Structures are given as C-alpha cells and as structure tokens.
C-alpha cells in the first residue's frame, strides 16, 4: 500500500501487529486523523509515521487530530514521538482522564518507574504536558461530543467531515474518578498494582462521518452491568449521530465482552465491514469462538494479523477452515506490521475497496 488515497477518497487504515493498534483516517484532500499509537519493535517509529512516510504525507502539516482512546500501553506506545511530529494536530483524550482524580493517580505512579503499570504511565504524562502547549488544541472526549468539523468547501469531494466521541458517558466518568481516587497509595504505604476495575470503560469510542459515509471506531469499550455506561449508553443515546454505519473497528480485539447485540442489530449496517486487531498475549484474542460469533454477525470480517489463538490451534480442521476464509496463514513476519485498508469515494457511490496487507 504505497499509493496515497485520491483527494476525493476516504480511507480507514487499521494497524494491528498483534500487540497494540493504531488507526489513520483520510478525510479528503490530504487531511488526516490518527487514533491511538503502536509500534512494532522497540527501535522502530510509530506505525502511523512509518505509513505516512510510505505514502508521502507530512504529519507536521497534514494531521488535523490525534485521538487517544485510553491510556493502556497497547494503545499509546510511541504516542509521544507521534505527537512531536504531528505538531499542529489537536489532541483529544477521554474526559475521565482529565479530571483531578486521574491526574493525582497518574502523578503518584509515574514517580515509580518499576511499578506494574509499565511504560504507559510516563508516555501518558508526556501527552498531558503536550496538551498544555498553547499552540495545541486540547479536547476532551465524552458522550455525544463533536471534536472535529471540516466543512465540505475545504475538501475536494465537497462533503463535510465530522468526528464525534461516543463515550465515556457522564456516569462512567464519575465511576472512573471514584476508582482512580481509591487507588491512590496512602502515605508511607507500598505502591500497589494499579489496575482499576472496568479499566476499558473510560475509553473513547468514536463516530466518523464524511458525507453519507459513517464509521464507528470501537476502541476497547465493553458492555457494563449498568446501562448508563458502556455500549448500552451509546445505543440508547438520542444525541449521537445517525446513519448507515458501513465500517466498524471491532472493540477490545473481538472479545465477547465488547460485543453488543443491540449495536449490531440496530446501529451497524447489515454485513458491515468489521475489522479486528488481535491481542497476542496470554491466551490471545480473538479466540476461535469469538471469530465464529463475529463471522455469524457479518460476511465482511477482516483481521489485521494472525491471532495467536488460531496459530496454536491451526491443526484443528475448523480452525484451518477459518484461517482460509480470512486469508491468513501462520507464517510469522517479525518485521512486518499487519494492516487492513478500506477506501471509497466520498460520494458513497460503490462499495468499500478493502485490502489486508503488511508494512515492512
């Protein structure tokens, strides 16, 4: 994928090398949006920067917005370097992560480099510092908030481009703040492992609308027992954008806890293009049963990389069939980054052209 999209083309590219994910969106006329950051190798640049170099995009001038869905290491690895290069881009983070409770929590753990939080803490501290830069446009992502609006007269295709954040809900922000406050280490006590309950539910799902083309990027958002948070709050909202959603970045690596039946039945189009980024740690996601579930929900399911769960079970006949259907093999390309790119004309005439590929 070395050829850039045409000025009038929409592009959604999802990178998922097996640990971490990143999404780049072409709004039109060479104007780009980046969602999250990941790297494939400690010494390599963030995948978004590698891709921009490949297709001739200047991130300093052409990236409008960097959306950080949440603060986990697999979504922000290399983010500081990415923001350094995208020097004119606005920065949006979850509203739950701009409150004093989270700032205090982050400050406490960032002083302990050996804590179980890993490198994500220091990376996120750097993000907050950049948001204070007077040259930046700092934004808070919450339920039903428009964070970007590019008018059609600014784009070659003549269609408006809007980015809306769909989560976290106000209830989830309150819940997250309480949990962060409860995790603050007490004076003279040992630093604990900092893993808040419901740690994915303050993440920012987003709706991208370009003309009649609608896309939902699911981040790591999950279902919750309380309908005031998670996917239920999005489905029930009367203030979010509406329209046929033709492309969906599946949340939380295709796991069952991110699968909302009402979303699939009432919001997403029939046979929506669904893209999954695998998680190749521990037992791995998605598992064979997750892929069976997703495959029954849409005829257009794409994987950015080989799930480790399938690689381990490759001699099972049902798994072999599944791998043939998804066009994947167990061959490992250590230096390559798996990706799925979808392009279409902004007039919404014709189908998405979707390609799975690898960036060397």
Sine and cosine of phi, psi and omega as CSV:
sin_phi,cos_phi,sin_psi,cos_psi,sin_omega,cos_omega
0.00,0.00,0.96,0.28,-0.06,-1.00
-0.97,-0.23,-0.09,1.00,-0.04,-1.00
-0.99,-0.16,0.80,-0.59,-0.01,-1.00
-0.94,0.33,0.33,-0.94,0.07,-1.00
-0.92,0.38,0.41,-0.91,0.09,-1.00
-0.93,0.37,0.38,-0.92,-0.02,-1.00
-0.83,0.55,-0.51,0.86,-0.03,-1.00
-1.00,-0.09,0.10,0.99,-0.01,-1.00
-1.00,-0.09,0.58,-0.82,0.19,-0.98
-1.00,-0.06,0.64,-0.77,0.09,-1.00
-0.71,-0.70,0.69,-0.73,0.19,-0.98
-0.83,-0.56,0.90,-0.43,0.08,-1.00
-0.89,-0.46,0.80,-0.59,0.00,-1.00
-0.93,-0.36,0.86,-0.51,0.06,-1.00
-0.98,-0.18,0.70,-0.71,0.05,-1.00
-0.41,-0.91,1.00,0.03,-0.10,-1.00
-0.97,0.24,-0.02,1.00,-0.04,-1.00
0.88,-0.48,-0.39,0.92,0.17,-0.99
-0.62,-0.79,0.93,-0.38,-0.03,-1.00
0.99,-0.13,0.25,-0.97,0.05,-1.00
-0.44,-0.90,0.38,-0.92,0.02,-1.00
-0.44,-0.90,0.59,-0.81,0.00,-1.00
-0.78,-0.62,0.69,-0.72,0.14,-0.99
-0.86,-0.50,0.63,-0.77,-0.05,-1.00
-0.82,-0.58,0.80,-0.60,0.12,-0.99
-0.99,-0.11,0.91,-0.41,-0.02,-1.00
-0.98,0.18,-0.35,0.94,-0.07,-1.00
0.79,-0.62,0.43,-0.90,0.06,-1.00
0.82,0.57,0.55,0.84,0.06,-1.00
0.96,0.28,0.35,0.94,0.01,-1.00
-0.96,-0.29,0.77,-0.64,-0.22,-0.97
-0.82,-0.57,0.42,-0.91,0.10,-0.99
-0.80,-0.60,0.66,-0.75,0.05,-1.00
-0.87,-0.50,0.71,-0.70,0.04,-1.00
-0.88,-0.48,0.90,-0.43,0.01,-1.00
0.91,0.41,0.02,-1.00,-0.04,-1.00
-0.50,-0.86,0.57,-0.82,0.13,-0.99
-0.52,-0.86,0.29,-0.96,0.04,-1.00
-0.79,-0.61,0.36,-0.93,0.07,-1.00
-0.81,-0.59,0.98,0.18,-0.11,-0.99
0.90,-0.44,0.68,-0.74,-0.11,-0.99
-0.89,0.45,-0.50,0.87,-0.11,-0.99
-0.99,-0.17,0.09,1.00,-0.01,-1.00
-0.99,-0.12,0.44,-0.90,0.07,-1.00
-0.93,0.37,0.26,-0.97,0.12,-0.99
-0.82,0.57,0.55,-0.83,-0.11,-0.99
-0.88,0.47,-0.54,0.84,0.01,-1.00
-0.89,0.46,-0.67,0.75,0.02,-1.00
-0.92,0.39,-0.61,0.79,0.05,-1.00
-0.89,0.45,-0.66,0.75,0.00,-1.00
-0.93,0.37,-0.69,0.73,0.01,-1.00
-0.87,0.49,-0.64,0.77,0.05,-1.00
-0.90,0.45,-0.63,0.78,-0.03,-1.00
-0.89,0.45,-0.62,0.78,-0.08,-1.00
-0.97,-0.26,0.12,0.99,0.12,-0.99
0.98,0.18,0.59,0.81,0.03,-1.00
-0.98,-0.20,0.72,-0.69,0.06,-1.00
-1.00,-0.04,0.97,-0.24,-0.07,-1.00
-0.89,0.45,-0.44,0.90,-0.02,-1.00
-0.91,0.41,-0.49,0.87,-0.09,-1.00
-0.93,-0.37,-0.38,0.92,-0.20,-0.98
-0.94,-0.33,-0.12,0.99,0.03,-1.00
-1.00,-0.08,0.88,-0.48,-0.05,-1.00
-0.99,0.12,-0.58,0.81,-0.18,-0.98
-0.47,-0.88,0.65,-0.76,0.19,-0.98
-0.88,-0.48,0.90,-0.44,0.02,-1.00
-0.98,-0.21,0.83,-0.55,0.01,-1.00
-0.97,-0.26,0.94,-0.33,-0.15,-0.99
-0.95,0.31,-0.63,0.78,0.11,-0.99
-0.28,-0.96,0.00,-1.00,-0.28,-0.96
-0.99,-0.16,0.17,0.99,-0.02,-1.00
-0.95,0.32,0.53,-0.85,-0.13,-0.99
-0.84,0.54,-0.56,0.83,-0.04,-1.00
-0.96,0.27,-0.12,0.99,0.04,-1.00
-0.92,-0.39,-0.16,0.99,-0.06,-1.00
-0.79,-0.62,0.20,0.98,-0.01,-1.00
-0.91,0.42,0.84,-0.55,-0.04,-1.00
0.99,0.11,0.12,0.99,-0.08,-1.00
-0.90,0.43,-0.63,0.77,0.00,-1.00
-0.86,0.50,-0.71,0.71,0.04,-1.00
-0.90,0.44,-0.64,0.77,0.02,-1.00
-0.87,0.49,-0.72,0.70,-0.02,-1.00
-0.93,0.38,-0.54,0.84,0.08,-1.00
-0.85,0.53,-0.66,0.75,-0.05,-1.00
-0.99,0.17,-0.55,0.83,0.01,-1.00
-1.00,0.00,0.91,0.42,-0.25,-0.97
-0.95,0.32,-0.32,0.95,0.00,-1.00
-0.96,-0.27,0.06,1.00,-0.07,-1.00
-0.98,0.21,0.60,-0.80,0.20,-0.98
-0.94,0.35,0.41,-0.91,-0.01,-1.00
-0.83,-0.55,0.82,-0.57,0.03,-1.00
-0.87,-0.50,0.77,-0.64,0.11,-0.99
-0.77,-0.63,0.23,-0.97,-0.01,-1.00
-0.85,0.53,0.68,-0.73,0.05,-1.00
-0.85,0.53,-0.51,0.86,0.01,-1.00
-0.91,0.41,-0.36,0.93,-0.07,-1.00
-0.98,-0.18,0.22,0.98,0.08,-1.00
-0.91,-0.41,-0.02,1.00,-0.01,-1.00
-0.99,0.12,0.35,-0.94,-0.09,-1.00
-0.88,0.47,-0.54,0.84,-0.02,-1.00
-0.88,0.47,-0.67,0.74,0.00,-1.00
-0.96,0.29,-0.62,0.79,0.00,-1.00
-0.88,0.48,-0.69,0.72,0.04,-1.00
-0.89,0.45,-0.68,0.73,0.02,-1.00
-0.87,0.50,-0.72,0.69,-0.03,-1.00
-0.91,0.41,-0.67,0.74,-0.01,-1.00
-0.88,0.47,-0.64,0.77,-0.02,-1.00
-0.90,0.44,-0.67,0.74,-0.09,-1.00
-1.00,0.05,-0.38,0.92,0.00,-1.00
-0.94,0.33,-0.31,0.95,0.04,-1.00
-0.99,0.16,-0.15,0.99,-0.02,-1.00
-0.90,-0.43,1.00,0.05,-0.09,-1.00
-0.89,0.45,-0.36,0.93,-0.04,-1.00
-1.00,-0.02,0.12,0.99,-0.03,-1.00
-0.93,0.37,0.28,-0.96,-0.06,-1.00
-0.95,0.32,-0.08,1.00,0.02,-1.00
-0.94,0.34,-0.40,0.91,0.01,-1.00
0.98,0.19,-0.26,-0.97,-0.11,-0.99
-0.96,0.29,-0.24,0.97,-0.04,-1.00
-0.86,0.51,-0.51,0.86,-0.01,-1.00
-0.88,0.47,-0.81,0.58,-0.06,-1.00
-0.92,0.40,-0.57,0.82,0.06,-1.00
-0.88,0.47,-0.68,0.73,-0.05,-1.00
-0.96,0.29,-0.57,0.82,0.09,-1.00
-0.85,0.52,-0.66,0.75,0.03,-1.00
-0.90,0.44,-0.58,0.81,0.04,-1.00
-0.89,0.45,-0.72,0.70,0.01,-1.00
-0.88,0.47,-0.60,0.80,0.04,-1.00
-0.90,0.43,-0.63,0.78,0.01,-1.00
-0.93,0.37,-0.54,0.84,0.02,-1.00
-0.91,0.41,-0.38,0.92,0.02,-1.00
-0.99,0.15,-0.17,0.99,0.02,-1.00
-0.88,0.47,0.80,-0.59,-0.03,-1.00
-0.88,0.47,-0.30,0.95,0.03,-1.00
-0.99,0.12,-0.18,0.98,-0.05,-1.00
-1.00,-0.08,0.37,-0.93,0.13,-0.99
-0.95,-0.31,0.99,-0.13,-0.03,-1.00
-0.98,0.17,0.70,-0.72,-0.06,-1.00
-0.74,-0.67,0.54,-0.84,0.05,-1.00
-0.94,-0.35,0.81,-0.58,0.03,-1.00
-1.00,0.00,0.82,-0.57,0.05,-1.00
-0.55,-0.84,-0.13,-0.99,-0.08,-1.00
-0.93,0.37,0.76,-0.64,0.12,-0.99
0.84,0.54,0.75,0.66,0.02,-1.00
-0.88,-0.47,0.79,-0.61,0.08,-1.00
-1.00,0.09,0.85,-0.53,-0.07,-1.00
-0.93,-0.36,-0.16,0.99,0.04,-1.00
-0.48,-0.88,0.69,-0.72,0.06,-1.00
-0.62,-0.78,0.92,-0.39,0.08,-1.00
-0.92,-0.39,0.86,-0.51,-0.07,-1.00
-0.96,0.27,0.43,-0.90,-0.03,-1.00
-0.87,0.50,-0.49,0.87,-0.01,-1.00
-0.94,0.34,-0.23,0.97,0.05,-1.00
-1.00,-0.03,-0.13,0.99,-0.11,-0.99
-0.85,-0.52,0.57,-0.82,-0.09,-1.00
-0.86,0.51,-0.54,0.84,-0.05,-1.00
-0.99,0.11,-0.18,0.98,0.08,-1.00
0.98,0.18,0.11,0.99,-0.01,-1.00
-0.98,-0.19,0.55,-0.83,0.08,-1.00
-0.95,0.33,0.56,-0.83,0.10,-1.00
-0.88,-0.48,0.82,-0.58,0.05,-1.00
-0.78,-0.62,0.59,-0.80,0.14,-0.99
-0.86,-0.52,0.82,-0.57,0.03,-1.00
-0.90,-0.44,0.63,-0.78,0.18,-0.98
-1.00,-0.07,0.66,-0.75,-0.08,-1.00
-0.97,-0.25,-0.24,0.97,-0.05,-1.00
-0.43,-0.90,0.24,-0.97,0.00,1.00
-0.98,0.19,0.42,-0.91,0.07,-1.00
-0.95,0.31,0.26,-0.96,0.03,-1.00
-0.86,0.50,-0.62,0.79,0.03,-1.00
-0.89,0.45,-0.67,0.74,-0.02,-1.00
-0.92,0.39,-0.58,0.81,0.05,-1.00
-0.87,0.48,-0.70,0.71,0.04,-1.00
-0.88,0.47,-0.70,0.72,0.01,-1.00
-0.88,0.47,-0.70,0.71,-0.02,-1.00
-0.89,0.45,-0.67,0.74,0.00,-1.00
-0.88,0.48,-0.66,0.75,0.02,-1.00
-0.89,0.46,-0.65,0.76,-0.03,-1.00
-0.95,0.32,-0.64,0.77,0.04,-1.00
-0.90,0.45,-0.67,0.75,0.01,-1.00
-0.89,0.46,-0.62,0.79,-0.03,-1.00
-0.94,0.33,-0.32,0.95,-0.03,-1.00
-1.00,-0.04,-0.07,1.00,0.03,-1.00
-0.89,0.46,0.78,-0.62,-0.01,-1.00
-0.92,0.40,0.66,-0.75,0.03,-1.00
-0.96,0.27,0.39,-0.92,0.02,-1.00
-0.84,0.55,0.72,-0.70,0.06,-1.00
0.90,0.44,0.35,0.94,0.06,-1.00
-0.94,-0.33,0.32,-0.95,-0.02,-1.00
-0.95,0.31,0.63,-0.78,0.04,-1.00
-0.90,0.43,0.80,-0.60,-0.02,-1.00
-1.00,-0.06,0.22,-0.98,0.14,-0.99
-0.93,0.37,0.78,-0.62,-0.11,-0.99
-0.97,-0.23,1.00,0.01,0.03,-1.00
-0.78,-0.63,1.00,-0.03,-0.04,-1.00
-0.89,0.45,0.54,-0.84,0.10,-0.99
-0.89,0.45,0.52,-0.86,0.01,-1.00
0.85,0.52,0.63,0.78,-0.19,-0.98
-0.91,0.40,-0.27,0.96,0.02,-1.00
-1.00,-0.05,-0.20,0.98,-0.17,-0.99
-0.99,0.13,-0.08,1.00,0.18,-0.98
-1.00,-0.09,0.17,0.99,0.00,-1.00
-0.97,0.24,0.32,-0.95,-0.15,-0.99
-0.96,-0.27,0.96,-0.27,0.21,-0.98
-0.99,0.16,0.50,-0.87,-0.10,-0.99
-0.71,-0.70,0.48,-0.88,0.07,-1.00
-0.89,-0.46,0.85,-0.52,0.06,-1.00
-0.95,-0.30,0.82,-0.57,-0.01,-1.00
-0.84,-0.54,0.86,-0.51,0.07,-1.00
-0.78,-0.62,0.97,-0.24,-0.13,-0.99
0.88,0.48,-0.81,-0.58,0.01,-1.00
-1.00,-0.05,0.06,1.00,0.01,-1.00
-1.00,-0.03,0.82,-0.57,-0.01,-1.00
-0.83,-0.55,0.71,-0.71,-0.06,-1.00
-0.73,-0.68,0.68,-0.74,0.13,-0.99
-0.91,-0.41,0.78,-0.62,0.06,-1.00
-0.95,-0.31,0.93,-0.36,-0.25,-0.97
-0.99,0.12,-0.06,1.00,-0.03,-1.00
0.77,0.64,-0.68,-0.74,0.06,-1.00
-0.91,-0.41,0.38,0.92,-0.08,-1.00
-0.89,0.45,0.63,-0.77,-0.06,-1.00
-0.85,-0.52,0.12,-0.99,0.16,-0.99
-0.98,0.20,0.46,-0.89,0.02,-1.00
-0.75,-0.66,0.32,-0.95,0.04,-1.00
-0.93,0.36,-0.47,0.88,-0.02,-1.00
-0.99,-0.15,0.83,-0.56,-0.06,-1.00
-0.93,0.36,-0.09,1.00,0.04,-1.00
-0.99,0.11,0.01,1.00,-0.01,-1.00
-0.67,-0.74,0.09,-1.00,0.06,-1.00
0.90,0.44,-0.37,-0.93,-0.08,-1.00
-0.91,0.41,-0.52,0.86,-0.01,-1.00
-0.87,0.50,-0.64,0.77,-0.02,-1.00
-0.92,0.39,-0.51,0.86,0.03,-1.00
-0.96,0.30,-0.74,0.68,-0.03,-1.00
-0.87,0.49,-0.64,0.77,-0.07,-1.00
-0.99,0.15,-0.22,0.98,-0.08,-1.00
-0.91,0.40,0.67,-0.74,0.07,-1.00
-0.98,-0.18,0.02,1.00,-0.06,-1.00
-0.95,-0.30,-0.10,1.00,0.02,-1.00
-0.98,0.21,0.25,-0.97,0.09,-1.00
-0.88,0.47,0.28,-0.96,0.05,-1.00
-0.72,-0.70,0.18,-0.98,-0.02,-1.00
0.75,-0.67,0.18,-0.98,0.00,-1.00
-0.95,0.30,0.86,-0.51,0.01,-1.00
-1.00,-0.05,0.93,-0.37,-0.11,-0.99
-0.99,-0.16,-0.19,0.98,0.02,-1.00
-0.61,-0.79,0.67,-0.74,-0.11,-0.99
-0.66,-0.75,0.86,-0.52,0.17,-0.98
-1.00,0.09,0.94,-0.35,-0.11,-0.99
-0.89,0.45,0.73,-0.68,-0.04,-1.00
-0.96,0.28,0.46,-0.89,0.18,-0.98
0.76,0.65,0.74,0.68,0.16,-0.99
0.86,0.52,0.47,0.88,0.06,-1.00
0.99,0.17,0.19,0.98,-0.05,-1.00
-0.95,0.33,0.37,-0.93,-0.07,-1.00
-0.90,0.43,-0.54,0.84,-0.05,-1.00
-0.95,0.31,-0.13,0.99,0.10,-0.99
-0.97,-0.23,0.04,1.00,-0.08,-1.00
-1.00,-0.08,0.91,-0.41,-0.01,-1.00
-0.93,-0.38,0.91,-0.42,-0.07,-1.00
-0.87,0.50,-0.67,0.74,-0.03,-1.00
-0.90,0.44,-0.58,0.81,0.06,-1.00
-0.89,0.45,-0.75,0.66,0.00,-1.00
-0.90,0.44,-0.62,0.78,-0.08,-1.00
-0.99,0.16,-0.54,0.84,-0.20,-0.98
-0.89,-0.45,-0.26,0.97,-0.06,-1.00
-0.90,-0.44,-0.72,0.69,-0.03,-1.00
-0.98,0.19,0.54,-0.84,0.05,-1.00
-0.93,0.36,0.37,-0.93,0.09,-1.00
-0.89,0.47,0.73,-0.69,-0.03,-1.00
0.82,0.58,0.66,0.75,0.08,-1.00
-0.82,0.57,0.55,-0.83,0.13,-0.99
-0.95,0.30,0.90,-0.44,-0.07,-1.00
-0.90,-0.44,0.81,-0.59,-0.06,-1.00
-0.90,-0.43,0.76,-0.65,-0.03,-1.00
-0.89,-0.45,0.72,-0.69,0.13,-0.99
-0.97,-0.24,0.89,-0.45,-0.04,-1.00
-0.93,0.38,0.40,-0.92,0.12,-0.99
-0.89,-0.46,0.97,-0.25,-0.11,-0.99
-0.99,-0.17,0.70,0.72,0.13,-0.99
-0.89,-0.46,0.38,-0.92,0.01,-1.00
0.79,0.61,-0.77,-0.64,-0.03,-1.00
-0.96,0.28,-0.36,0.93,0.04,-1.00
1.00,0.05,0.54,-0.84,0.09,-1.00
-0.68,-0.73,0.54,-0.84,-0.12,0.99
-0.98,0.21,0.45,-0.90,0.09,-1.00
-1.00,0.05,0.16,-0.99,0.02,-1.00
-0.80,0.60,-0.63,0.77,0.00,-1.00
-0.93,0.36,-0.53,0.85,0.07,-1.00
-0.91,0.41,-0.67,0.74,0.00,-1.00
-0.93,0.37,-0.57,0.82,0.09,-1.00
-0.88,0.47,-0.70,0.72,0.01,-1.00
-0.89,0.45,-0.74,0.68,-0.01,-1.00
-0.93,0.38,-0.62,0.79,0.02,-1.00
-0.91,0.42,-0.45,0.89,0.06,-1.00
-0.99,0.15,-0.29,0.96,-0.01,-1.00
-1.00,0.04,-0.45,0.89,0.00,-1.00
-0.47,-0.88,0.53,-0.85,0.06,-1.00
-1.00,0.04,-0.03,1.00,-0.07,-1.00
-0.84,-0.54,0.93,0.36,-0.02,-1.00
-0.97,-0.26,0.76,-0.65,-0.04,-1.00
-0.79,-0.61,0.61,-0.79,0.06,-1.00
-0.91,-0.42,0.68,-0.73,0.01,-1.00
-0.98,0.22,-0.43,0.90,-0.06,-1.00
-0.45,-0.89,0.10,-1.00,-0.01,-1.00
-0.97,0.22,0.88,-0.48,0.09,-1.00
-0.92,0.39,0.70,-0.71,-0.01,-1.00
-0.89,0.46,-0.47,0.88,0.01,-1.00
-0.90,0.43,-0.57,0.82,0.04,-1.00
-0.97,0.23,-0.62,0.78,-0.01,-1.00
-0.87,0.49,-0.62,0.78,0.00,-1.00
-0.94,0.33,-0.50,0.86,-0.07,-1.00
-0.96,-0.28,0.43,0.90,-0.16,-0.99
-0.91,0.42,-0.33,0.94,-0.01,-1.00
-0.99,0.10,-0.11,0.99,0.09,-1.00
-0.97,0.25,0.74,-0.68,-0.10,-1.00
-0.87,0.49,-0.65,0.76,-0.01,-1.00
-0.92,0.39,-0.58,0.82,0.03,-1.00
-0.94,0.34,-0.65,0.76,0.06,-1.00
-0.86,0.51,-0.67,0.74,0.03,-1.00
-0.88,0.47,-0.69,0.73,0.00,-1.00
-0.87,0.50,-0.68,0.73,-0.03,-1.00
-0.92,0.39,-0.59,0.81,0.07,-1.00
-0.91,0.42,-0.66,0.75,-0.01,-1.00
-0.89,0.46,-0.61,0.79,-0.02,-1.00
-1.00,0.03,-0.02,1.00,0.04,-1.00
0.91,0.42,0.61,0.80,-0.02,-1.00
-0.85,-0.53,0.42,-0.91,0.06,-1.00
-0.79,-0.61,0.14,-0.99,0.00,-1.00
-1.00,0.01,0.09,1.00,0.02,-1.00
-0.92,0.40,0.75,-0.66,-0.06,-1.00
-0.99,-0.12,0.72,-0.70,0.07,-1.00
-0.87,-0.49,1.00,0.02,-0.15,-0.99
-0.85,0.53,-0.58,0.81,-0.08,-1.00
-1.00,-0.01,-0.05,1.00,-0.08,-1.00
-0.98,-0.21,0.49,-0.87,0.01,-1.00
-0.93,-0.37,0.85,-0.52,0.03,-1.00
-0.96,0.28,0.61,-0.79,-0.03,-1.00
-0.48,-0.87,0.40,-0.92,0.16,-0.99
-0.80,-0.61,0.82,-0.57,0.02,-1.00
-0.91,-0.42,0.75,-0.66,0.08,-1.00
-0.84,-0.54,0.77,-0.63,0.02,-1.00
-0.76,-0.65,0.54,-0.84,0.11,-0.99
-0.38,-0.93,0.35,-0.94,0.07,-1.00
-0.95,0.31,0.61,-0.79,-0.07,-1.00
-0.91,0.40,-0.29,0.96,0.05,-1.00
-0.93,0.36,-0.17,0.99,-0.01,-1.00
0.93,0.37,0.26,0.96,0.10,-1.00
-1.00,0.09,0.81,-0.59,-0.02,-1.00
1.00,-0.01,0.21,-0.98,-0.06,-1.00
-1.00,0.05,0.22,-0.98,0.17,-0.99
-0.91,0.42,0.65,-0.76,0.20,-0.98
-0.99,-0.12,0.91,-0.42,-0.13,-0.99
-0.90,-0.43,0.71,-0.71,0.00,-1.00
-0.66,-0.75,0.74,-0.67,0.16,-0.99
-1.00,-0.08,0.73,-0.68,-0.09,-1.00
-0.48,-0.88,0.06,-1.00,0.02,-1.00
-0.76,-0.64,0.69,-0.72,0.04,-1.00
-0.99,-0.15,0.84,-0.53,-0.03,-1.00
-0.95,0.30,0.00,0.00,0.00,0.00
